[in-house]
Amino acid sequence: MSLQLTLDDLTALLRACAGEDETVDLGADVLDTPFVELGYDSLAILQTTGQIERDHSLSLDEDAVAEAEPPRQYLALVNTALATRSQRAA
């Protein structure tokens, strides 16, 4: 069974790494909302990515991270990397 990062995991990490815009409800359906509309700039995403990489011993492609604008794409990128790492370890 492979580990997967959920939207709840991601929003918790975003809050911990970069805070939260009080005008945005991260508990709502935000999977397809661009990070900038959620109050997170590229620096916030980089900080969150760094934390994920440290926590899970991953190395994510910087260009792919920059292109993953809504959380749905970002989670797909991270979860693909987690699955690949898990398959290699098996």
PDB file with one MODEL, atoms N, CA, C and O in Angstrom:
MODEL        1
ATOM      1  N   MET A   1       0.846  -1.186   0.000  1.00  0.00           N
ATOM      2  CA  MET A   1       0.000   0.000   0.000  1.00  0.00           C
ATOM      3  C   MET A   1       0.885   1.242   0.000  1.00  0.00           C
ATOM      4  O   MET A   1       1.794   1.368   0.820  1.00  0.00           O
ATOM      5  N   SER A   2       0.614   2.143  -0.916  1.00  0.00           N
ATOM      6  CA  SER A   2       1.456   3.329  -1.015  1.00  0.00           C
ATOM      7  C   SER A   2       0.809   4.512  -0.301  1.00  0.00           C
ATOM      8  O   SER A   2      -0.414   4.616  -0.202  1.00  0.00           O
ATOM      9  N   LEU A   3       1.644   5.369   0.178  1.00  0.00           N
ATOM     10  CA  LEU A   3       1.206   6.579   0.840  1.00  0.00           C
ATOM     11  C   LEU A   3       0.711   7.567  -0.212  1.00  0.00           C
ATOM     12  O   LEU A   3       1.308   7.690  -1.281  1.00  0.00           O
ATOM     13  N   GLN A   4      -0.374   8.268   0.090  1.00  0.00           N
ATOM     14  CA  GLN A   4      -0.866   9.314  -0.798  1.00  0.00           C
ATOM     15  C   GLN A   4      -1.101  10.580   0.003  1.00  0.00           C
ATOM     16  O   GLN A   4      -1.588  10.535   1.133  1.00  0.00           O
ATOM     17  N   LEU A   5      -0.753  11.696  -0.588  1.00  0.00           N
ATOM     18  CA  LEU A   5      -1.006  12.989   0.014  1.00  0.00           C
ATOM     19  C   LEU A   5      -2.423  13.400  -0.357  1.00  0.00           C
ATOM     20  O   LEU A   5      -2.782  13.384  -1.534  1.00  0.00           O
ATOM     21  N   THR A   6      -3.227  13.767   0.625  1.00  0.00           N
ATOM     22  CA  THR A   6      -4.608  14.180   0.376  1.00  0.00           C
ATOM     23  C   THR A   6      -4.703  15.704   0.320  1.00  0.00           C
ATOM     24  O   THR A   6      -3.746  16.411   0.638  1.00  0.00           O
ATOM     25  N   LEU A   7      -5.856  16.189  -0.083  1.00  0.00           N
ATOM     26  CA  LEU A   7      -6.085  17.631  -0.079  1.00  0.00           C
ATOM     27  C   LEU A   7      -5.993  18.170   1.346  1.00  0.00           C
ATOM     28  O   LEU A   7      -5.457  19.258   1.560  1.00  0.00           O
ATOM     29  N   ASP A   8      -6.503  17.432   2.313  1.00  0.00           N
ATOM     30  CA  ASP A   8      -6.396  17.865   3.720  1.00  0.00           C
ATOM     31  C   ASP A   8      -4.934  17.958   4.157  1.00  0.00           C
ATOM     32  O   ASP A   8      -4.545  18.899   4.849  1.00  0.00           O
ATOM     33  N   ASP A   9      -4.125  16.973   3.746  1.00  0.00           N
ATOM     34  CA  ASP A   9      -2.690  17.009   4.055  1.00  0.00           C
ATOM     35  C   ASP A   9      -2.047  18.245   3.437  1.00  0.00           C
ATOM     36  O   ASP A   9      -1.273  18.948   4.085  1.00  0.00           O
ATOM     37  N   LEU A  10      -2.380  18.498   2.173  1.00  0.00           N
ATOM     38  CA  LEU A  10      -1.788  19.634   1.458  1.00  0.00           C
ATOM     39  C   LEU A  10      -2.189  20.955   2.095  1.00  0.00           C
ATOM     40  O   LEU A  10      -1.336  21.817   2.305  1.00  0.00           O
ATOM     41  N   THR A  11      -3.465  21.132   2.407  1.00  0.00           N
ATOM     42  CA  THR A  11      -3.879  22.407   3.001  1.00  0.00           C
ATOM     43  C   THR A  11      -3.252  22.604   4.382  1.00  0.00           C
ATOM     44  O   THR A  11      -2.921  23.728   4.757  1.00  0.00           O
ATOM     45  N   ALA A  12      -3.089  21.518   5.139  1.00  0.00           N
ATOM     46  CA  ALA A  12      -2.416  21.633   6.441  1.00  0.00           C
ATOM     47  C   ALA A  12      -0.965  22.070   6.257  1.00  0.00           C
ATOM     48  O   ALA A  12      -0.466  22.910   7.005  1.00  0.00           O
ATOM     49  N   LEU A  13      -0.288  21.498   5.258  1.00  0.00           N
ATOM     50  CA  LEU A  13       1.099  21.887   4.977  1.00  0.00           C
ATOM     51  C   LEU A  13       1.186  23.329   4.494  1.00  0.00           C
ATOM     52  O   LEU A  13       2.085  24.064   4.902  1.00  0.00           O
ATOM     53  N   LEU A  14       0.264  23.742   3.632  1.00  0.00           N
ATOM     54  CA  LEU A  14       0.253  25.129   3.157  1.00  0.00           C
ATOM     55  C   LEU A  14       0.085  26.087   4.332  1.00  0.00           C
ATOM     56  O   LEU A  14       0.784  27.096   4.427  1.00  0.00           O
ATOM     57  N   ARG A  15      -0.838  25.766   5.215  1.00  0.00           N
ATOM     58  CA  ARG A  15      -1.055  26.617   6.399  1.00  0.00           C
ATOM     59  C   ARG A  15       0.197  26.680   7.265  1.00  0.00           C
ATOM     60  O   ARG A  15       0.582  27.752   7.731  1.00  0.00           O
ATOM     61  N   ALA A  16       0.831  25.527   7.480  1.00  0.00           N
ATOM     62  CA  ALA A  16       2.022  25.473   8.337  1.00  0.00           C
ATOM     63  C   ALA A  16       3.206  26.198   7.711  1.00  0.00           C
ATOM     64  O   ALA A  16       3.972  26.859   8.412  1.00  0.00           O
ATOM     65  N   CYS A  17       3.359  26.077   6.402  1.00  0.00           N
ATOM     66  CA  CYS A  17       4.526  26.658   5.723  1.00  0.00           C
ATOM     67  C   CYS A  17       4.339  28.126   5.363  1.00  0.00           C
ATOM     68  O   CYS A  17       5.301  28.895   5.363  1.00  0.00           O
ATOM     69  N   ALA A  18       3.104  28.519   5.057  1.00  0.00           N
ATOM     70  CA  ALA A  18       2.908  29.865   4.519  1.00  0.00           C
ATOM     71  C   ALA A  18       1.733  30.625   5.113  1.00  0.00           C
ATOM     72  O   ALA A  18       1.430  31.732   4.670  1.00  0.00           O
ATOM     73  N   GLY A  19       1.073  30.054   6.098  1.00  0.00           N
ATOM     74  CA  GLY A  19      -0.063  30.747   6.687  1.00  0.00           C
ATOM     75  C   GLY A  19      -1.320  30.532   5.867  1.00  0.00           C
ATOM     76  O   GLY A  19      -1.379  29.652   5.009  1.00  0.00           O
ATOM     77  N   GLU A  20      -2.324  31.350   6.145  1.00  0.00           N
ATOM     78  CA  GLU A  20      -3.607  31.187   5.467  1.00  0.00           C
ATOM     79  C   GLU A  20      -4.247  32.544   5.263  1.00  0.00           C
ATOM     80  O   GLU A  20      -4.253  33.379   6.168  1.00  0.00           O
ATOM     81  N   ASP A  21      -4.786  32.765   4.072  1.00  0.00           N
ATOM     82  CA  ASP A  21      -5.550  33.959   3.765  1.00  0.00           C
ATOM     83  C   ASP A  21      -6.921  33.780   4.401  1.00  0.00           C
ATOM     84  O   ASP A  21      -7.647  32.853   4.044  1.00  0.00           O
ATOM     85  N   GLU A  22      -7.284  34.644   5.332  1.00  0.00           N
ATOM     86  CA  GLU A  22      -8.536  34.488   6.064  1.00  0.00           C
ATOM     87  C   GLU A  22      -9.768  34.650   5.187  1.00  0.00           C
ATOM     88  O   GLU A  22     -10.863  34.266   5.596  1.00  0.00           O
ATOM     89  N   THR A  23      -9.616  35.207   3.998  1.00  0.00           N
ATOM     90  CA  THR A  23     -10.758  35.387   3.101  1.00  0.00           C
ATOM     91  C   THR A  23     -11.016  34.157   2.240  1.00  0.00           C
ATOM     92  O   THR A  23     -11.993  34.119   1.492  1.00  0.00           O
ATOM     93  N   VAL A  24     -10.144  33.146   2.338  1.00  0.00           N
ATOM     94  CA  VAL A  24     -10.269  31.936   1.534  1.00  0.00           C
ATOM     95  C   VAL A  24     -10.633  30.759   2.433  1.00  0.00           C
ATOM     96  O   VAL A  24     -10.010  30.544   3.473  1.00  0.00           O
ATOM     97  N   ASP A  25     -11.635  30.011   2.027  1.00  0.00           N
ATOM     98  CA  ASP A  25     -12.042  28.822   2.777  1.00  0.00           C
ATOM     99  C   ASP A  25     -11.363  27.605   2.174  1.00  0.00           C
ATOM    100  O   ASP A  25     -11.833  27.052   1.180  1.00  0.00           O
ATOM    101  N   LEU A  26     -10.249  27.185   2.782  1.00  0.00           N
ATOM    102  CA  LEU A  26      -9.528  26.021   2.273  1.00  0.00           C
ATOM    103  C   LEU A  26     -10.279  24.721   2.528  1.00  0.00           C
ATOM    104  O   LEU A  26      -9.894  23.673   2.008  1.00  0.00           O
ATOM    105  N   GLY A  27     -11.335  24.774   3.314  1.00  0.00           N
ATOM    106  CA  GLY A  27     -12.157  23.601   3.554  1.00  0.00           C
ATOM    107  C   GLY A  27     -13.181  23.378   2.453  1.00  0.00           C
ATOM    108  O   GLY A  27     -13.827  22.332   2.399  1.00  0.00           O
ATOM    109  N   ALA A  28     -13.326  24.364   1.576  1.00  0.00           N
ATOM    110  CA  ALA A  28     -14.270  24.252   0.462  1.00  0.00           C
ATOM    111  C   ALA A  28     -13.653  23.396  -0.646  1.00  0.00           C
ATOM    112  O   ALA A  28     -12.538  22.892  -0.506  1.00  0.00           O
ATOM    113  N   ASP A  29     -14.378  23.242  -1.728  1.00  0.00           N
ATOM    114  CA  ASP A  29     -13.878  22.478  -2.873  1.00  0.00           C
ATOM    115  C   ASP A  29     -12.883  23.354  -3.631  1.00  0.00           C
ATOM    116  O   ASP A  29     -13.275  24.161  -4.475  1.00  0.00           O
ATOM    117  N   VAL A  30     -11.591  23.191  -3.327  1.00  0.00           N
ATOM    118  CA  VAL A  30     -10.558  24.041  -3.907  1.00  0.00           C
ATOM    119  C   VAL A  30      -9.617  23.269  -4.843  1.00  0.00           C
ATOM    120  O   VAL A  30      -8.594  23.804  -5.269  1.00  0.00           O
ATOM    121  N   LEU A  31      -9.958  22.018  -5.161  1.00  0.00           N
ATOM    122  CA  LEU A  31      -9.061  21.194  -5.978  1.00  0.00           C
ATOM    123  C   LEU A  31      -8.682  21.835  -7.307  1.00  0.00           C
ATOM    124  O   LEU A  31      -7.561  21.651  -7.782  1.00  0.00           O
ATOM    125  N   ASP A  32      -9.595  22.581  -7.910  1.00  0.00           N
ATOM    126  CA  ASP A  32      -9.326  23.165  -9.220  1.00  0.00           C
ATOM    127  C   ASP A  32      -9.145  24.680  -9.181  1.00  0.00           C
ATOM    128  O   ASP A  32      -9.182  25.341 -10.219  1.00  0.00           O
ATOM    129  N   THR A  33      -8.950  25.224  -7.991  1.00  0.00           N
ATOM    130  CA  THR A  33      -8.726  26.657  -7.827  1.00  0.00           C
ATOM    131  C   THR A  33      -7.227  26.931  -7.844  1.00  0.00           C
ATOM    132  O   THR A  33      -6.486  26.338  -7.060  1.00  0.00           O
ATOM    133  N   PRO A  34      -6.770  27.819  -8.723  1.00  0.00           N
ATOM    134  CA  PRO A  34      -5.334  28.123  -8.765  1.00  0.00           C
ATOM    135  C   PRO A  34      -4.816  28.579  -7.398  1.00  0.00           C
ATOM    136  O   PRO A  34      -5.510  29.261  -6.645  1.00  0.00           O
ATOM    137  N   PHE A  35      -3.581  28.182  -7.106  1.00  0.00           N
ATOM    138  CA  PHE A  35      -2.981  28.528  -5.815  1.00  0.00           C
ATOM    139  C   PHE A  35      -3.010  30.033  -5.555  1.00  0.00           C
ATOM    140  O   PHE A  35      -3.240  30.457  -4.422  1.00  0.00           O
ATOM    141  N   VAL A  36      -2.784  30.834  -6.577  1.00  0.00           N
ATOM    142  CA  VAL A  36      -2.763  32.289  -6.386  1.00  0.00           C
ATOM    143  C   VAL A  36      -4.126  32.786  -5.894  1.00  0.00           C
ATOM    144  O   VAL A  36      -4.181  33.719  -5.093  1.00  0.00           O
ATOM    145  N   GLU A  37      -5.226  32.179  -6.358  1.00  0.00           N
ATOM    146  CA  GLU A  37      -6.559  32.561  -5.893  1.00  0.00           C
ATOM    147  C   GLU A  37      -6.812  32.097  -4.458  1.00  0.00           C
ATOM    148  O   GLU A  37      -7.697  32.610  -3.773  1.00  0.00           O
ATOM    149  N   LEU A  38      -6.024  31.122  -4.020  1.00  0.00           N
ATOM    150  CA  LEU A  38      -6.127  30.643  -2.642  1.00  0.00           C
ATOM    151  C   LEU A  38      -5.225  31.436  -1.699  1.00  0.00           C
ATOM    152  O   LEU A  38      -5.200  31.197  -0.492  1.00  0.00           O
ATOM    153  N   GLY A  39      -4.480  32.390  -2.280  1.00  0.00           N
ATOM    154  CA  GLY A  39      -3.606  33.236  -1.468  1.00  0.00           C
ATOM    155  C   GLY A  39      -2.184  32.735  -1.346  1.00  0.00           C
ATOM    156  O   GLY A  39      -1.443  33.192  -0.476  1.00  0.00           O
ATOM    157  N   TYR A  40      -1.778  31.789  -2.213  1.00  0.00           N
ATOM    158  CA  TYR A  40      -0.435  31.224  -2.149  1.00  0.00           C
ATOM    159  C   TYR A  40       0.352  31.542  -3.412  1.00  0.00           C
ATOM    160  O   TYR A  40      -0.066  31.207  -4.520  1.00  0.00           O
ATOM    161  N   ASP A  41       1.500  32.195  -3.228  1.00  0.00           N
ATOM    162  CA  ASP A  41       2.363  32.523  -4.353  1.00  0.00           C
ATOM    163  C   ASP A  41       3.388  31.410  -4.567  1.00  0.00           C
ATOM    164  O   ASP A  41       3.373  30.393  -3.874  1.00  0.00           O
ATOM    165  N   SER A  42       4.267  31.618  -5.529  1.00  0.00           N
ATOM    166  CA  SER A  42       5.251  30.587  -5.869  1.00  0.00           C
ATOM    167  C   SER A  42       6.190  30.278  -4.700  1.00  0.00           C
ATOM    168  O   SER A  42       6.619  29.135  -4.544  1.00  0.00           O
ATOM    169  N   LEU A  43       6.510  31.271  -3.885  1.00  0.00           N
ATOM    170  CA  LEU A  43       7.368  31.036  -2.721  1.00  0.00           C
ATOM    171  C   LEU A  43       6.676  30.102  -1.722  1.00  0.00           C
ATOM    172  O   LEU A  43       7.313  29.206  -1.167  1.00  0.00           O
ATOM    173  N   ALA A  44       5.396  30.307  -1.497  1.00  0.00           N
ATOM    174  CA  ALA A  44       4.642  29.430  -0.587  1.00  0.00           C
ATOM    175  C   ALA A  44       4.632  27.994  -1.104  1.00  0.00           C
ATOM    176  O   ALA A  44       4.751  27.049  -0.324  1.00  0.00           O
ATOM    177  N   ILE A  45       4.489  27.834  -2.411  1.00  0.00           N
ATOM    178  CA  ILE A  45       4.476  26.493  -3.007  1.00  0.00           C
ATOM    179  C   ILE A  45       5.866  25.869  -2.880  1.00  0.00           C
ATOM    180  O   ILE A  45       5.982  24.677  -2.592  1.00  0.00           O
ATOM    181  N   LEU A  46       6.911  26.654  -3.089  1.00  0.00           N
ATOM    182  CA  LEU A  46       8.273  26.137  -2.937  1.00  0.00           C
ATOM    183  C   LEU A  46       8.550  25.704  -1.499  1.00  0.00           C
ATOM    184  O   LEU A  46       9.183  24.672  -1.273  1.00  0.00           O
ATOM    185  N   GLN A  47       8.088  26.475  -0.539  1.00  0.00           N
ATOM    186  CA  GLN A  47       8.284  26.111   0.871  1.00  0.00           C
ATOM    187  C   GLN A  47       7.536  24.812   1.194  1.00  0.00           C
ATOM    188  O   GLN A  47       8.061  23.935   1.880  1.00  0.00           O
ATOM    189  N   THR A  48       6.333  24.707   0.701  1.00  0.00           N
ATOM    190  CA  THR A  48       5.527  23.505   0.926  1.00  0.00           C
ATOM    191  C   THR A  48       6.168  22.305   0.243  1.00  0.00           C
ATOM    192  O   THR A  48       6.229  21.218   0.817  1.00  0.00           O
ATOM    193  N   THR A  49       6.642  22.501  -0.979  1.00  0.00           N
ATOM    194  CA  THR A  49       7.303  21.429  -1.722  1.00  0.00           C
ATOM    195  C   THR A  49       8.554  20.960  -0.980  1.00  0.00           C
ATOM    196  O   THR A  49       8.805  19.760  -0.878  1.00  0.00           O
ATOM    197  N   GLY A  50       9.322  21.892  -0.472  1.00  0.00           N
ATOM    198  CA  GLY A  50      10.519  21.533   0.288  1.00  0.00           C
ATOM    199  C   GLY A  50      10.176  20.693   1.503  1.00  0.00           C
ATOM    200  O   GLY A  50      10.890  19.743   1.824  1.00  0.00           O
ATOM    201  N   GLN A  51       9.098  21.029   2.178  1.00  0.00           N
ATOM    202  CA  GLN A  51       8.680  20.263   3.352  1.00  0.00           C
ATOM    203  C   GLN A  51       8.253  18.851   2.939  1.00  0.00           C
ATOM    204  O   GLN A  51       8.603  17.878   3.606  1.00  0.00           O
ATOM    205  N   ILE A  52       7.513  18.742   1.863  1.00  0.00           N
ATOM    206  CA  ILE A  52       7.081  17.425   1.365  1.00  0.00           C
ATOM    207  C   ILE A  52       8.299  16.592   0.973  1.00  0.00           C
ATOM    208  O   ILE A  52       8.376  15.404   1.288  1.00  0.00           O
ATOM    209  N   GLU A  53       9.241  17.219   0.289  1.00  0.00           N
ATOM    210  CA  GLU A  53      10.452  16.496  -0.125  1.00  0.00           C
ATOM    211  C   GLU A  53      11.225  15.982   1.086  1.00  0.00           C
ATOM    212  O   GLU A  53      11.695  14.844   1.081  1.00  0.00           O
ATOM    213  N   ARG A  54      11.360  16.802   2.113  1.00  0.00           N
ATOM    214  CA  ARG A  54      12.060  16.376   3.331  1.00  0.00           C
ATOM    215  C   ARG A  54      11.291  15.278   4.059  1.00  0.00           C
ATOM    216  O   ARG A  54      11.877  14.285   4.490  1.00  0.00           O
ATOM    217  N   ASP A  55       9.999  15.455   4.193  1.00  0.00           N
ATOM    218  CA  ASP A  55       9.177  14.500   4.944  1.00  0.00           C
ATOM    219  C   ASP A  55       9.127  13.117   4.288  1.00  0.00           C
ATOM    220  O   ASP A  55       9.033  12.097   4.970  1.00  0.00           O
ATOM    221  N   HIS A  56       9.193  13.101   2.951  1.00  0.00           N
ATOM    222  CA  HIS A  56       8.982  11.845   2.223  1.00  0.00           C
ATOM    223  C   HIS A  56      10.199  11.398   1.417  1.00  0.00           C
ATOM    224  O   HIS A  56      10.103  10.473   0.611  1.00  0.00           O
ATOM    225  N   SER A  57      11.332  12.044   1.628  1.00  0.00           N
ATOM    226  CA  SER A  57      12.566  11.704   0.898  1.00  0.00           C
ATOM    227  C   SER A  57      12.331  11.662  -0.609  1.00  0.00           C
ATOM    228  O   SER A  57      12.675  10.691  -1.283  1.00  0.00           O
ATOM    229  N   LEU A  58      11.741  12.732  -1.117  1.00  0.00           N
ATOM    230  CA  LEU A  58      11.439  12.860  -2.540  1.00  0.00           C
ATOM    231  C   LEU A  58      12.250  13.986  -3.145  1.00  0.00           C
ATOM    232  O   LEU A  58      12.775  14.848  -2.440  1.00  0.00           O
ATOM    233  N   SER A  59      12.342  13.962  -4.452  1.00  0.00           N
ATOM    234  CA  SER A  59      12.883  15.075  -5.208  1.00  0.00           C
ATOM    235  C   SER A  59      11.917  15.326  -6.353  1.00  0.00           C
ATOM    236  O   SER A  59      11.833  14.536  -7.293  1.00  0.00           O
ATOM    237  N   LEU A  60      11.194  16.424  -6.266  1.00  0.00           N
ATOM    238  CA  LEU A  60      10.191  16.757  -7.283  1.00  0.00           C
ATOM    239  C   LEU A  60      10.785  17.682  -8.333  1.00  0.00           C
ATOM    240  O   LEU A  60      11.600  18.549  -8.020  1.00  0.00           O
ATOM    241  N   ASP A  61      10.377  17.494  -9.565  1.00  0.00           N
ATOM    242  CA  ASP A  61      10.831  18.320 -10.676  1.00  0.00           C
ATOM    243  C   ASP A  61      10.330  19.753 -10.487  1.00  0.00           C
ATOM    244  O   ASP A  61       9.124  19.987 -10.401  1.00  0.00           O
ATOM    245  N   GLU A  62      11.257  20.708 -10.425  1.00  0.00           N
ATOM    246  CA  GLU A  62      10.891  22.110 -10.176  1.00  0.00           C
ATOM    247  C   GLU A  62       9.969  22.674 -11.250  1.00  0.00           C
ATOM    248  O   GLU A  62       9.031  23.405 -10.933  1.00  0.00           O
ATOM    249  N   ASP A  63      10.221  22.347 -12.510  1.00  0.00           N
ATOM    250  CA  ASP A  63       9.372  22.840 -13.597  1.00  0.00           C
ATOM    251  C   ASP A  63       7.960  22.281 -13.487  1.00  0.00           C
ATOM    252  O   ASP A  63       6.986  23.003 -13.699  1.00  0.00           O
ATOM    253  N   ALA A  64       7.848  21.007 -13.157  1.00  0.00           N
ATOM    254  CA  ALA A  64       6.537  20.382 -13.002  1.00  0.00           C
ATOM    255  C   ALA A  64       5.783  21.009 -11.830  1.00  0.00           C
ATOM    256  O   ALA A  64       4.575  21.232 -11.913  1.00  0.00           O
ATOM    257  N   VAL A  65       6.491  21.291 -10.746  1.00  0.00           N
ATOM    258  CA  VAL A  65       5.863  21.945  -9.590  1.00  0.00           C
ATOM    259  C   VAL A  65       5.352  23.321  -9.989  1.00  0.00           C
ATOM    260  O   VAL A  65       4.237  23.695  -9.625  1.00  0.00           O
ATOM    261  N   ALA A  66       6.147  24.074 -10.727  1.00  0.00           N
ATOM    262  CA  ALA A  66       5.752  25.423 -11.156  1.00  0.00           C
ATOM    263  C   ALA A  66       4.529  25.394 -12.063  1.00  0.00           C
ATOM    264  O   ALA A  66       3.719  26.320 -12.047  1.00  0.00           O
ATOM    265  N   GLU A  67       4.394  24.337 -12.850  1.00  0.00           N
ATOM    266  CA  GLU A  67       3.263  24.222 -13.774  1.00  0.00           C
ATOM    267  C   GLU A  67       2.005  23.670 -13.115  1.00  0.00           C
ATOM    268  O   GLU A  67       0.911  23.815 -13.660  1.00  0.00           O
ATOM    269  N   ALA A  68       2.141  23.050 -11.969  1.00  0.00           N
ATOM    270  CA  ALA A  68       0.997  22.459 -11.268  1.00  0.00           C
ATOM    271  C   ALA A  68       0.254  23.569 -10.527  1.00  0.00           C
ATOM    272  O   ALA A  68       0.478  23.791  -9.337  1.00  0.00           O
ATOM    273  N   GLU A  69      -0.608  24.244 -11.225  1.00  0.00           N
ATOM    274  CA  GLU A  69      -1.244  25.435 -10.682  1.00  0.00           C
ATOM    275  C   GLU A  69      -2.368  25.145  -9.679  1.00  0.00           C
ATOM    276  O   GLU A  69      -2.342  25.719  -8.590  1.00  0.00           O
ATOM    277  N   PRO A  70      -3.338  24.300  -9.977  1.00  0.00           N
ATOM    278  CA  PRO A  70      -4.327  24.025  -8.933  1.00  0.00           C
ATOM    279  C   PRO A  70      -3.891  22.834  -8.068  1.00  0.00           C
ATOM    280  O   PRO A  70      -3.065  22.029  -8.499  1.00  0.00           O
ATOM    281  N   PRO A  71      -4.423  22.722  -6.888  1.00  0.00           N
ATOM    282  CA  PRO A  71      -4.072  21.612  -6.007  1.00  0.00           C
ATOM    283  C   PRO A  71      -4.242  20.233  -6.640  1.00  0.00           C
ATOM    284  O   PRO A  71      -3.453  19.334  -6.349  1.00  0.00           O
ATOM    285  N   ARG A  72      -5.241  20.038  -7.494  1.00  0.00           N
ATOM    286  CA  ARG A  72      -5.442  18.729  -8.124  1.00  0.00           C
ATOM    287  C   ARG A  72      -4.186  18.300  -8.897  1.00  0.00           C
ATOM    288  O   ARG A  72      -3.741  17.159  -8.773  1.00  0.00           O
ATOM    289  N   GLN A  73      -3.622  19.206  -9.687  1.00  0.00           N
ATOM    290  CA  GLN A  73      -2.411  18.890 -10.457  1.00  0.00           C
ATOM    291  C   GLN A  73      -1.219  18.682  -9.533  1.00  0.00           C
ATOM    292  O   GLN A  73      -0.408  17.783  -9.755  1.00  0.00           O
ATOM    293  N   TYR A  74      -1.113  19.497  -8.512  1.00  0.00           N
ATOM    294  CA  TYR A  74       0.004  19.394  -7.575  1.00  0.00           C
ATOM    295  C   TYR A  74      -0.044  18.051  -6.843  1.00  0.00           C
ATOM    296  O   TYR A  74       0.975  17.374  -6.710  1.00  0.00           O
ATOM    297  N   LEU A  75      -1.228  17.675  -6.371  1.00  0.00           N
ATOM    298  CA  LEU A  75      -1.377  16.394  -5.679  1.00  0.00           C
ATOM    299  C   LEU A  75      -1.065  15.224  -6.602  1.00  0.00           C
ATOM    300  O   LEU A  75      -0.458  14.242  -6.174  1.00  0.00           O
ATOM    301  N   ALA A  76      -1.473  15.318  -7.857  1.00  0.00           N
ATOM    302  CA  ALA A  76      -1.177  14.254  -8.820  1.00  0.00           C
ATOM    303  C   ALA A  76       0.336  14.114  -8.987  1.00  0.00           C
ATOM    304  O   ALA A  76       0.856  12.999  -9.039  1.00  0.00           O
ATOM    305  N   LEU A  77       1.032  15.228  -9.071  1.00  0.00           N
ATOM    306  CA  LEU A  77       2.487  15.216  -9.204  1.00  0.00           C
ATOM    307  C   LEU A  77       3.144  14.561  -7.990  1.00  0.00           C
ATOM    308  O   LEU A  77       3.987  13.676  -8.136  1.00  0.00           O
ATOM    309  N   VAL A  78       2.759  14.997  -6.803  1.00  0.00           N
ATOM    310  CA  VAL A  78       3.342  14.460  -5.572  1.00  0.00           C
ATOM    311  C   VAL A  78       2.997  12.980  -5.421  1.00  0.00           C
ATOM    312  O   VAL A  78       3.867  12.173  -5.092  1.00  0.00           O
ATOM    313  N   ASN A  79       1.755  12.622  -5.653  1.00  0.00           N
ATOM    314  CA  ASN A  79       1.338  11.232  -5.459  1.00  0.00           C
ATOM    315  C   ASN A  79       1.959  10.292  -6.490  1.00  0.00           C
ATOM    316  O   ASN A  79       2.205   9.125  -6.186  1.00  0.00           O
ATOM    317  N   THR A  80       2.213  10.777  -7.691  1.00  0.00           N
ATOM    318  CA  THR A  80       2.928   9.971  -8.685  1.00  0.00           C
ATOM    319  C   THR A  80       4.356   9.713  -8.204  1.00  0.00           C
ATOM    320  O   THR A  80       4.866   8.599  -8.320  1.00  0.00           O
ATOM    321  N   ALA A  81       4.993  10.748  -7.665  1.00  0.00           N
ATOM    322  CA  ALA A  81       6.355  10.587  -7.147  1.00  0.00           C
ATOM    323  C   ALA A  81       6.380   9.630  -5.956  1.00  0.00           C
ATOM    324  O   ALA A  81       7.294   8.814  -5.834  1.00  0.00           O
ATOM    325  N   LEU A  82       5.389   9.726  -5.087  1.00  0.00           N
ATOM    326  CA  LEU A  82       5.306   8.819  -3.941  1.00  0.00           C
ATOM    327  C   LEU A  82       5.114   7.366  -4.401  1.00  0.00           C
ATOM    328  O   LEU A  82       5.742   6.452  -3.867  1.00  0.00           O
ATOM    329  N   ALA A  83       4.246   7.167  -5.387  1.00  0.00           N
ATOM    330  CA  ALA A  83       3.995   5.809  -5.903  1.00  0.00           C
ATOM    331  C   ALA A  83       5.235   5.242  -6.574  1.00  0.00           C
ATOM    332  O   ALA A  83       5.542   4.061  -6.416  1.00  0.00           O
ATOM    333  N   THR A  84       5.951   6.074  -7.324  1.00  0.00           N
ATOM    334  CA  THR A  84       7.165   5.638  -7.999  1.00  0.00           C
ATOM    335  C   THR A  84       8.225   5.235  -6.974  1.00  0.00           C
ATOM    336  O   THR A  84       8.892   4.211  -7.122  1.00  0.00           O
ATOM    337  N   ARG A  85       8.367   6.049  -5.945  1.00  0.00           N
ATOM    338  CA  ARG A  85       9.338   5.738  -4.893  1.00  0.00           C
ATOM    339  C   ARG A  85       8.964   4.445  -4.182  1.00  0.00           C
ATOM    340  O   ARG A  85       9.830   3.630  -3.862  1.00  0.00           O
ATOM    341  N   SER A  86       7.681   4.264  -3.939  1.00  0.00           N
ATOM    342  CA  SER A  86       7.205   3.058  -3.268  1.00  0.00           C
ATOM    343  C   SER A  86       7.442   1.806  -4.118  1.00  0.00           C
ATOM    344  O   SER A  86       7.798   0.753  -3.588  1.00  0.00           O
ATOM    345  N   GLN A  87       7.245   1.921  -5.436  1.00  0.00           N
ATOM    346  CA  GLN A  87       7.470   0.785  -6.338  1.00  0.00           C
ATOM    347  C   GLN A  87       8.949   0.429  -6.390  1.00  0.00           C
ATOM    348  O   GLN A  87       9.302  -0.749  -6.438  1.00  0.00           O
ATOM    349  N   ARG A  88       9.805   1.427  -6.380  1.00  0.00           N
ATOM    350  CA  ARG A  88      11.250   1.171  -6.410  1.00  0.00           C
ATOM    351  C   ARG A  88      11.724   0.482  -5.137  1.00  0.00           C
ATOM    352  O   ARG A  88      12.648  -0.331  -5.165  1.00  0.00           O
ATOM    353  N   ALA A  89      11.078   0.817  -4.017  1.00  0.00           N
ATOM    354  CA  ALA A  89      11.475   0.239  -2.732  1.00  0.00           C
ATOM    355  C   ALA A  89      10.994  -1.198  -2.580  1.00  0.00           C
ATOM    356  O   ALA A  89      11.533  -1.958  -1.775  1.00  0.00           O
ATOM    357  N   ALA A  90       9.976  -1.570  -3.358  1.00  0.00           N
ATOM    358  CA  ALA A  90       9.400  -2.927  -3.230  1.00  0.00           C
ATOM    359  C   ALA A  90      10.264  -3.975  -3.881  1.00  0.00           C
ATOM    360  O   ALA A  90       9.922  -5.157  -3.861  1.00  0.00           O
TER     361      ALA A  90
ENDMDL
END
